[in-house]
């Protein structure tokens, strides 16, 4: 079916991933201005919260660890509050202080290698969300070496922000795709929903590229899986999804996709589901979100399973 409005599609790179924004709008110039504003905000969020930048808020908080509290603004305080919610919902497995574990885990090393258990054990005392001292205007990490990492909510928050900025400019049909984290404004201009394929976590010549298709309109879809950053040793896959309580990767699910009203909710629920392993179905039911999981045997489970 043809689109009744001009379609503007812009790809860009930020947050170490490839992104795309698609807008159906009767004013092409207005569409491009809306997209430009959204991209600028994604890059603002990256600069502000990236743990890889010395000039970021998270960099300043990490440098002050063990010292005085750091002043924060309302946006940072809101992200910290949501990180606290994720920690509680995940029974401590999702922990915004767990980024220090990357000092032991190198998923780019060739040949791949497992970290020494002693190296992980030495880092675990720095992984402790319950020790973080927060007020509405300050945050303090009490132990030198601690740091914050907004992985699992930062990019998703940026997707929601981008969608909000686009909608505020009068756009009623758009799809924000930040590295696979989707947020839809309405459906397509022709009245049909956006049709999104969920990637097969174990692609191959005898397997379809997509394991399922989801129709998206005024909603968000996010996937967490063991295939983006991982390595295999002796037939065992080790992914970047680390249980903050143990410092080791979880291995129950190949992937979990969640459909929710906001990208930050979809993304955090998908990650928490991966971390909760066999308890994921009960957790997702409690959050009242639709989901599709691929278990370790490759079996599709969840309310979105075809």
N, C-alpha and C positions, 0 to 999 in steps of 0.2 A: 504494500500500500504506500503510495507516495506521501511525502511530507508536505503539508500545506504552507509551511514557513521555511525560510532559509535556515540551513543548518551550519553552525560554525563549530569546528572541531580543532582544539589546540592541545598539542602534546608538550610536555616540559619535564625536566628532571629536577628533583629536590629530595631531601631526606634519603639520599642514597637509593632512590627508586625512580621508575618511570611512571608518569602520571598523564591523565587525559581529562579534559573537560569538554563536554558536548552540550551545545545550547541550540534549541529551536526557538527562534525569535523573529518577529516581523521587521525588526530594525537591526541590520547586521552590525552597524557601527556600535549601537548600544550593547549588542551581544558581546562584541570584542572588548568593549570597555568594562563590562561586568566580569568577563573572564580575566582580564588583566588585573582587576582589583582583587579577584580571588587568588590568583597566582602570587601577587605581591604579599598577600596575607599568609599564604602557606610558607613563603620564604621568610617572612617575619617570625613566624612561630618556630621555624627551624633554627634561625639565628638566636632566638631567645632561649630555647630549651634544649638545644643539642648538647649532649654530654661530650661531644668531640670538639667543641669550641671553647677556648679559654675565656672568650668574652661573653659567654652565655650566662643566664641566671643560674643554671645548674653548675656551671664551672665555678662561679663565685661561691655558691653554697658548699661545693666540695672543698675549695681552698680554705674555707673557714671552719671545716670540720674539726671538732675538738676545741674550738675557740668560741668567739662571741656569736650571738644570733645574727642572721642576715635579714635585712628588711625586704619584704616582698609586696607585690601589688595584688589587686583583687584576682586577676587572671591566674597568677601562680598559686594563690591560696585556694582557688576553686579546683585546680588540677590536683593539688595535694589532698584536698578533701575527697575527691573522687578516688585517688589512689588509696586512701584509707578505707573507703567503701569496698574497693576490690580486694584489699588485704583481708577484710572481715569475711566477705563472701567466699573467698577461696580457702578459708581456714589457714591463712598464712602462706600459702604456696605462691600467690602473686604478691610480690614485695618490691616496691619502688626503690629499695636500697640494694637490690640484688645485682645491679650492673657491675659491681666489683668482681663478680664471678668470671667476667670476660677476661680478667687477668690470667686466669688459669685455662680457660677454654679458647682455643684458636681454631675456628672453623674454616680458615683459609690455608692452614698449614699443609704443605706437600712434602713428603707423604703425611697423611693425617696421623695424629697421635693423641692418645688419651692423656689427660693431666694426671700428675701424681695425686693420690688421695690425700697426701699430706699438704699439698698446695691448696686443695679445696678446703680442707679442714682449717687451714690458717686463715682463709678468707671468711669463713662462715661467721665469726664474731662481728664482722663488719656488716653483715646482712641482718638487720633488725629494725623493721618498721616501727615496732612498739617503742623503740628508744628515741625516735624522732620527736623533737620538741617543737610544737607548733602553736602559734597564736594567729589571730586574723591578719596580723601585719608582719610577723617574723617567722623564721624557721631556723632550727639549729640541729646539726648532726653532732652528737656528743663525742664521737670517737674519731680521732685522726685516721684518715684513709677511707672513711665512709663517703658515699656519693649517692646522688639521686639519678634515676633513669626513668623517663616517662614512656619507655617502650610499652606497647600494648594499649596506650591511650593517647599518646601525642599526635600521631599521624591521623588517627580517627577523629580526634578533636579538630584538627586542621580541616578535615573533610567537611565536618559539620559547619565550621566557620565559613569555609569557602561557599558552601551551598547557601548559607544565610546571607552572605554578601551579594551573591548573584540574585537571589529572590528579592532582596531589598531594592534592586534596580529594576524591578518590574518583570523579571523573567519568570515564566510559569512552567517552562519545560526545559529541564536540564539534568545532566548526569555528571556528577563529580566522581572520578575514579582515581584515588590516590594509592597507587601501588596495589590495587586489588580491593581496597576499602572503598565501597560504593555508597554514595548518598544521592538519591533522586529527588528532584523537585518536580512534582507532578509526574505525568507520563510523557510520552512523545507527543508532538504537535498533532499527529493524526488520530489521537485518542487512544492509542494502544500503549500498554505499559512498556517500560524498558525491559528487554529480555537479556538476562545475564547468565552466562554459563559458569558453572562451578568446576574448577579445574580438577582433573584426575590427579590424585597425589602420587600415583605410580604410572606415568604415561609410558606407552610403548606402542609398537606397530600393530598389535592385536587388541589395543584398548582405545576407547574413544577419548578425545582430548577433554571433553566435558562429561562429568558423571551425572549431571542434572542441569536443568534450566529453571531459573527463578524469574518471575515477573515482578518488576519493581516499579512502584509509583508512590511518591511521598513516603519513602521508607529507605532503610539502609541495609546493606549486606556486607559482611566481613567474614574472612576465613583465616583460621590459624592452622598451620600444618607443620609437619616434620620435614618438609622437603626444600624449603628455601635456603637455609643455612644448616648444613649437616655433613656428616661423613660416615662411612661404614668401615668397621674393623672386625674381621672374623665373622662377617655376616650379620653383625649387629649395627643398627643405625643409631647414631647419636645426633640429636637435633639441638637447635639453639633454645628450645623451650625448656628452661631449667626450673626445677622445683627449688624455690628459695630455701626450703627447710633442709634439703639434703645437698644442694649444689650440683645435682646430677640431672640429666635430661629425663623427661617422662617418655613412656613408650607405648601407652595403651591405644591411642588413636593415631591414625595417619593424618587425618584432618578433621576439623569441625568448622562448619559454616553456620552463621546465625543471621536471621532476618529480624530487624528491630526498627523502632522509629528513628533512632539516631545511630550514626556510625560509631560513636564512642561507646555506646551500649552494646552494639553488635560485636565490635572488636574485643572489648573487655570480656564479654560473655564467652566468646569463642576461645580466647586464651585461657580463661579460668576453666572452661570445660576440658581443654587439653590437659591442664594441670590436675584436675580432679579425677581423671582416669575413669574408673568404673562408676564413680558417683556423678558423672557428668549428666546423664539423663534426668536424674532427680533434681539437680541444680537448675538445669535449663527449664524444666517444667515449672519450678518455683519462680523463675523469672518471667514466665509467660511469654517466651519467645519461640518462634519457629526455628527449626535447626535441621541440619543434615550432617551426620558424622560418618566417617569411614573408619571402621575399627581395624585392629591389627591384621585381621584375616582378609581385609578388603571388602567386608560386608557393609552395605549402606544401611544406616539406622537413622531414626529421627522422624519428625513430623513432615519434613520436606522430601523424604525418600520416595522415589518414583515407584 
